[in-house]
Each structure stands twice: as structure tokens, then as C-alpha cells.
Amino acid sequence: MRKKLLPLAMGGLGIGTTEFVMMGLLPDIAGEFSISIPEAGHMISAYALGVVIGAPLLVAASSRMAPKTILLVLMLLFTIFNSLSAFAPNAAILFIARLMAGLPHGAFFGVGSVVASRLAEDGKKAQAISLMFSGLTIANLLTVPLGTYIGHNYSWRYTFGSIGLIGLLTMLAIYILLPALPASKNSNIKAEMKVFARLDPWLIFLITAIGTGGLFCWISYIAPLMTEVSGFSESMVPYILMVAGFGMFVGNLVGGKLADRLKPLTACLVLLFAMAATLVLIYFFSESQPVSIVLTFVAGSCSLAMASPIQMLMIQSSKGAEMLGASVTQAAFNMGNALGAFLGGMPIAAGLGYASPQLVGVSMSLLGAVFAGILIFRHKKERLLVAELEPAAA
């Protein structure tokens, strides 16, 4: 199974690199285009907006295609627009290129999640999905710090050119290694859209979009936080990102096992509270370098631990429209990316310092936990109703 899932992990590697490397490159891009760091942060929001737009549209447009073909087309788009990012002559063109590069992101993870669950053994579906997301965590452990190093010491343009190369290699791996699963014969986009007439998918969307915004309030501005507040040199930023990436790698594996052993919704609630607590600690102890390093690992662990549970939760709540539901979850993740980068930048622009985004992140994580609590209450109410109706039916 692991060999079959390798192309999905490679896609996650490329996507994770292009999404998260921007956080470490903000000072370099801001310097080259003579814009402020919060303005450079708009590039993060542009990519996230592309994911939000592309996830449902591309899945809907390709609903009758075989999964392998869909993934090849998505990775082709990924390769083209990330390569174009390397040649952007100004900030406006880079913004557009980042927007377009984000289009295939959510659809790839959405289709890939369903493919991974179909290839998985019984009782190990969430772990199979976590293997796909392991590519994203390896990106944060290795290729994001490497791309940041290249951007600081050579040019950020080389970083995006390298991401285009990862896209080409992923297409080759999909073509050779991924099994040719059949297309859905009964696909009907109008019928699939009815899944959003129910409340549960919307609550999951809000849990993801708002709750994970706490992560992006933190990581969007991690470079200036570590250099301006914690006092690290710029040369240390790639290594700090490696610490965050290692935390994401560990958290992703733990999250996959938790989702298979516990209820995915319960796991999400616990992780949102853990993220909020970690951000509070970062706010108060960011001036201490040793504590900052430890909290960087913990925050990374909490963030990616949610990936598999929330994806499983949406797949379970989107019967008959699993690919669409899973892709929308990725759109929600990146709406959290956009909201976190935008809202987290506001207190910085107001002069409150680079630690201030953490307080915005705490609020977003706790609000996500509130929506998770509402969903838990709904599930308990439904189970009680079923229990009351069963004796009457008997």
C-alpha cells in the first residue's frame, strides 16, 4: 500500500513546499519588490484564495474522470503556475501567479484523500490519509527550510523553480505507480451538491476555516517573530522552520492514529484547545529562545495533527460526494490560511509587535472549538433520537 501512496505523498511534498515556504521568504520578497512584510503577506492570502476557488470548481468539473487522470491534470496545473511564479517581474504578477498556483491544491488533497481511503486496509483509512499528508510534513521538515535557505542566500526565484521540478517528478510517479481506479459511473454534480444542504458539512467547514486560522496567525509571521522578538539571526530561520516541520511530521502521524482509534471529532476538539494554549504560551514566552524552539515544535505538532481527523470527518459526512467534501475541507484549511495571514497582520500593522498575531490565533482556535462543540451536541442529539425511535419501531 505504501508504494501505491507514494505519488500522493510526493504531491503533498510539492504542495506543502509551495504553501509554507512563502512564510520564510516574506522578508526577501518584500525587499526585492520594496513592499512591507504585511503587504508581502498578501501573497500567502493569494495562494489560499486560489485553493478556496479551485477546490470545489476543479473537482466538480472533473467528477466523471478517473481519479488518476484528475490527479495528473491537477499536478500539471501546479507545475505550470509555480514555475511562472519564479519569473514574476513585480508584486502584482506574483500575486496572480500565486493565486493560480493555489487552484489545484485543494482538489489534489480532496481526490487524493478518497483515493488513499479506497486503497487502505480496513480500520486504517485515516492512517492512509496521513501517509499522503506525510509529504506535506516532510516539506516543512526539509524542503521548506531548504527553500528558505536558497531564498535568503541566492534568490527566492530558484525556490519556486525547484517546486516546479517537484511537480514534474510527481506527475511521473502518478503515471507509473498509482493504480488506475475507475471513475464514478453515477457521478451527478447536482446530486453531490445536495450534501451542502445539510448543516454538518458547514460546521466542519467552519471548524476548519476558523479553527486552523490560529495556526496561520502564528506561522505566517514566524520569520519576523523569531528574528525581531526572539532575537535569532536570519540565518537561523531555516533551522527553526525545520523544528516546526518535525513537529508537523510527528503530529500528522499521531493525528492519523487518533482518528482511527478515537472519534475524529473528539480528536479535533482536543487539538484545537491544545493549539490555543500553545499560542498563549508563544505570546508570553517568545522572548526566550529555548522556550520558543520548544513551542515551535509543539505548535507544529498540534497544527498538522488535525489534518487526518478533519478529513475523515468530512468524508464520513459527505456520503455520495466524498471527493467534493474532502476538497472543500482543503478549501476551508486555506481560508484559514488567508484569514490567519490577514487578521494576524492587522495588529502588526497597528504597531503591536510581531508577537501580537498569537492573540488573534487564540481567538480563532477557540471559536473553532465552539463549532466543534456544536457538532458534538448535534451528534449526541441524533443518537438519542435514534435510540428513542428504535423501540417504537420494534
C-alpha positions in Angstrom: 0.0 0.0 0.0 2.8 2.4 0.8 4.3 2.2 -2.7 0.9 3.0 -4.2 0.5 6.0 -1.9 4.0 7.4 -2.7 2.7 9.6 -5.6 0.2 11.2 -3.3 2.9 11.8 -0.7 5.1 13.4 -3.4 2.2 15.7 -4.4 1.8 16.6 -0.7 5.6 17.4 -0.7 5.3 19.8 -3.6 2.1 21.4 -2.3 3.4 21.7 1.3 6.6 23.3 0.0 4.9 26.0 -2.1 2.3 26.8 0.6 4.6 27.1 3.6 7.9 28.3 2.0 6.3 31.7 1.4 6.3 32.4 5.2 10.1 32.1 5.4 10.6 34.1 2.1 8.5 37.2 3.1 11.5 39.4 4.0 13.3 38.5 0.7 10.2 39.1 -1.5 9.3 42.3 0.4 12.9 43.6 0.0 13.1 42.8 -3.8 9.7 44.5 -4.6 10.1 47.3 -2.0 6.9 46.5 -0.1 6.2 45.9 3.6 6.1 42.5 5.2 2.3 42.7 5.8 1.9 43.5 2.1 4.2 40.6 1.1 1.9 38.5 3.4 -0.9 39.1 0.8 1.0 36.5 -1.4 0.0 33.9 1.3 -3.6 35.0 1.1 -3.5 34.9 -2.7 -2.5 31.3 -2.7 -5.1 30.4 -0.1 -7.8 32.2 -2.1 -6.8 30.1 -5.2 -7.3 27.0 -3.1 -10.7 28.2 -2.0 -11.8 28.9 -5.6 -10.2 25.9 -7.2 -11.1 23.1 -4.8 -14.8 22.8 -5.5 -14.7 24.0 -9.1 -12.0 21.6 -10.3 -13.5 18.6 -8.5 -16.9 19.4 -9.9 -15.5 19.9 -13.4 -13.7 16.6 -13.3 -16.3 14.5 -11.5 -16.7 12.0 -14.3 -12.9 11.5 -14.9 -10.9 8.7 -13.4 -9.0 9.7 -10.2 -5.6 9.1 -11.7 -6.4 11.4 -14.7 -7.7 14.0 -12.3 -4.5 14.0 -10.3 -2.3 14.2 -13.4 -4.2 17.2 -14.7 -4.1 18.9 -11.2 -0.3 18.4 -10.9 0.2 19.8 -14.4 -1.5 23.0 -13.4 0.5 23.0 -10.2 3.8 22.7 -12.1 2.9 25.4 -14.7 1.9 28.1 -12.2 4.6 27.5 -9.7 7.2 27.7 -12.4 5.6 31.0 -13.6 6.0 32.4 -10.0 9.7 32.2 -10.4 9.6 34.7 -13.3 7.2 37.3 -11.8 8.5 40.8 -12.6 6.6 42.6 -9.8 4.4 42.0 -6.8 1.1 42.2 -8.8 2.2 39.5 -11.2 3.5 37.3 -8.3 0.1 37.8 -6.6 -1.7 36.5 -9.7 0.7 33.6 -10.1 0.3 32.6 -6.5 -3.5 32.7 -6.9 -3.4 30.4 -9.9 -0.8 28.1 -8.3 -3.3 27.5 -5.4 -6.1 26.3 -7.7 -5.2 22.6 -7.8 -4.2 22.4 -4.1 -7.5 21.5 -2.5 -8.7 19.4 -5.3 -5.5 17.3 -5.2 -5.8 16.6 -1.5 -9.5 16.1 -1.8 -9.3 13.5 -4.6 -6.1 12.1 -3.0 -7.8 11.6 0.4 -10.6 9.5 -1.2 -8.1 7.5 -3.3 -6.0 6.8 -0.2 -9.0 5.7 1.8 -10.0 3.3 -1.1 -6.5 1.8 -1.2 -6.3 1.4 2.6 -6.9 -1.7 4.7 -9.9 -1.9 6.9 -9.6 0.2 10.1 -6.6 2.1 8.7 -8.2 4.7 6.4 -7.1 7.7 8.5 -3.6 6.4 8.6 -3.6 6.0 4.8 -4.7 9.6 4.5 -2.0 10.6 7.0 0.6 9.0 4.7 -0.5 11.3 1.9 -0.2 14.3 4.3 3.2 13.0 5.4 4.5 14.6 2.2 3.3 17.9 3.4 5.0 17.4 6.8 8.3 16.3 5.2 8.1 19.5 3.1 8.0 21.5 6.4 10.9 19.4 7.7 13.2 19.5 4.7 12.2 21.4 1.5 10.6 24.4 3.2 13.8 25.2 5.2 15.9 24.4 2.2 13.8 26.7 0.0 14.1 29.4 2.6 17.8 29.0 2.7 18.0 29.2 -1.1 15.8 32.3 -1.0 17.9 34.0 1.7 21.3 33.2 0.2 20.6 33.1 -3.6 17.1 34.0 -4.8 13.6 33.1 -3.9 13.0 32.6 -7.7 15.2 29.5 -7.6 12.9 28.2 -4.8 9.8 28.3 -7.0 11.7 26.9 -10.0 12.6 23.9 -7.8 9.0 23.5 -6.8 8.1 23.2 -10.5 10.6 20.4 -10.8 8.9 18.5 -7.8 5.6 18.9 -9.8 7.1 17.2 -12.8 8.5 14.3 -10.8 5.2 13.9 -9.1 3.4 13.6 -12.4 5.8 10.8 -13.4 5.2 9.0 -10.1 1.4 9.2 -10.5 1.6 7.8 -14.1 3.9 4.9 -13.1 2.8 3.9 -9.5 -0.8 5.0 -8.8 -3.4 2.3 -9.5 -6.0 3.2 -12.2 -9.1 3.3 -10.0 -12.4 3.5 -12.0 -14.3 6.8 -12.4 -17.6 7.1 -10.6 -20.3 5.9 -13.0 -23.1 7.5 -11.2 -21.5 10.9 -10.7 -24.1 13.7 -10.7 -22.8 17.1 -9.6 -26.3 18.4 -8.9 -26.9 15.4 -6.6 -23.5 15.8 -4.9 -24.1 19.5 -4.2 -27.1 18.4 -2.1 -24.6 17.4 0.6 -24.3 21.1 1.4 -27.9 21.3 2.2 -27.1 19.6 5.5 -25.7 21.5 8.5 -22.9 19.1 9.4 -20.6 19.8 6.4 -20.9 23.5 7.0 -20.0 23.1 10.7 -17.0 21.1 9.7 -16.1 23.8 7.2 -16.2 26.4 9.9 -14.2 24.3 12.4 -11.5 24.0 9.7 -11.6 27.6 8.3 -11.7 29.4 11.6 -10.0 26.9 13.9 -6.9 26.4 11.8 -6.6 30.2 11.4 -4.8 30.1 14.7 -2.0 28.1 13.1 -1.6 30.6 10.2 -1.7 33.6 12.5 1.5 32.0 14.0 3.3 30.5 11.1 2.6 33.3 8.6 4.8 35.7 10.6 7.2 33.1 12.2 10.3 34.6 10.4 9.9 38.2 11.9 8.7 36.7 15.2 11.9 34.7 15.6 14.2 37.5 14.4 12.6 40.6 15.9 11.2 39.2 19.1 13.1 36.0 20.0 16.4 37.6 18.7 17.5 34.8 16.3 19.6 35.8 13.3 18.0 35.5 9.8 20.4 32.6 9.1 18.6 30.6 11.9 15.2 30.8 10.3 15.5 27.8 8.0 16.6 25.6 11.0 13.6 27.0 13.1 11.3 26.0 10.2 12.8 22.5 10.4 11.8 22.3 14.0 8.2 23.3 13.0 8.3 20.8 10.2 9.5 18.0 12.5 6.6 18.9 14.8 4.2 18.6 11.9 5.6 15.3 10.9 5.1 13.8 14.4 1.7 15.5 14.8 0.4 14.1 11.5 1.3 10.5 12.4 -0.3 10.9 15.8 -3.4 12.5 14.3 -3.9 9.6 11.9 -3.7 7.0 14.7 -6.0 9.1 16.9 -8.7 9.4 14.2 -8.7 5.6 13.7 -8.8 4.8 17.5 -11.0 7.7 18.7 -13.8 9.7 17.1 -12.3 12.2 14.6 -14.5 15.0 16.0 -13.3 14.4 19.6 -9.7 14.5 18.3 -10.3 17.8 16.6 -11.8 19.4 19.7 -8.8 18.4 21.9 -6.3 19.6 19.3 -8.0 23.0 18.9 -7.7 23.6 22.7 -4.1 22.4 22.6 -3.4 24.9 19.7 -5.0 27.8 21.6 -3.0 27.0 24.8 0.3 26.8 22.8 -0.3 30.2 21.1 -0.9 31.8 24.6 2.5 30.4 25.7 4.2 31.7 22.5 2.8 35.2 23.1 4.1 35.3 26.7 7.4 33.4 26.2 8.5 34.4 22.7 11.4 36.4 24.0 13.0 33.3 25.4 14.9 31.5 22.7 14.9 28.0 24.2 11.2 28.1 25.1 10.5 29.5 21.6 12.1 26.5 20.0 10.1 24.0 22.1 6.9 25.8 21.4 7.6 25.9 17.7 7.7 22.1 17.8 4.5 21.9 19.9 2.6 24.3 17.7 3.7 22.4 14.5 2.5 19.1 16.1 -0.9 20.5 17.0 -1.5 22.0 13.6 -1.0 19.0 11.3 -2.4 16.5 13.8 -5.8 17.8 12.7 -5.3 17.1 9.0 -6.4 13.4 9.0 -9.2 13.7 11.7 -10.9 16.6 10.0 -10.6 15.0 6.5 -12.1 11.7 7.8 -14.9 13.7 9.5 -15.8 15.4 6.2 -15.6 12.1 4.2 -18.0 10.5 6.7 -20.4 13.4 6.5 -20.3 13.6 2.7 -21.6 10.1 1.6 -22.0 10.1 -2.1 -19.9 13.2 -2.6 -16.7 12.3 -0.8 -14.3 13.9 -3.3 -16.2 17.1 -3.3 -16.5 17.2 0.5 -12.8 16.3 1.0 -11.7 19.1 -1.4 -13.9 21.6 0.3 -12.2 20.8 3.6 -8.9 21.8 1.9 -10.5 25.0 0.7 -11.5 25.6 4.3 -7.9 25.0 5.5 -6.7 27.6 3.1 -9.5 30.0 4.0 -8.0 29.7 7.5 -4.6 30.4 5.8 -5.9 33.6 4.2 -7.8 34.7 7.4 -4.8 33.9 9.6 -2.4 35.8 7.4 -4.7 38.8 7.0 -6.1 39.1 10.6 -2.7 38.2 12.0 -1.1 41.0 10.0 -3.5 43.7 11.3 -2.1 44.0 14.9 1.4 44.1 13.3 0.4 47.0 11.0 -1.1 48.7 14.1 2.3 48.6 15.7 1.5 46.0 18.4 4.6 43.9 17.5 5.3 40.5 15.9 4.0 38.5 18.9 0.5 40.1 18.7 -0.8 37.7 16.0 -0.8 34.9 18.6 -3.7 36.5 20.4 -5.7 36.6 17.2 -4.8 33.0 16.7 -6.1 32.0 20.2 -9.4 33.6 19.5 -9.7 31.8 16.1 -8.8 28.4 17.6 -11.3 28.7 20.5 -14.0 29.8 18.1 -13.3 26.7 16.0 -13.6 24.6 19.2 -17.1 26.2 19.8 -18.3 25.0 16.4 -16.8 21.5 17.2 -18.8 21.5 20.4 -22.0 22.4 18.5 -21.4 19.4 16.2 -20.8 17.1 19.1 -24.1 18.3 20.6 -25.9 17.6 17.3 -24.4 14.1 17.1 -25.5 13.3 20.6 -29.0 14.6 20.0 -29.2 12.5 16.8 -28.1 9.3 18.7 -30.7 10.0 21.4 -33.4 10.4 18.8 -32.5 7.1 17.1 -32.5 5.3 20.4 -36.0 6.6 21.2 -37.3 5.6 17.7 -35.9 2.1 17.7 -38.1 0.7 20.5 -41.2 2.3 18.9 -40.3 0.8 15.5 -39.8 -2.6 17.2 
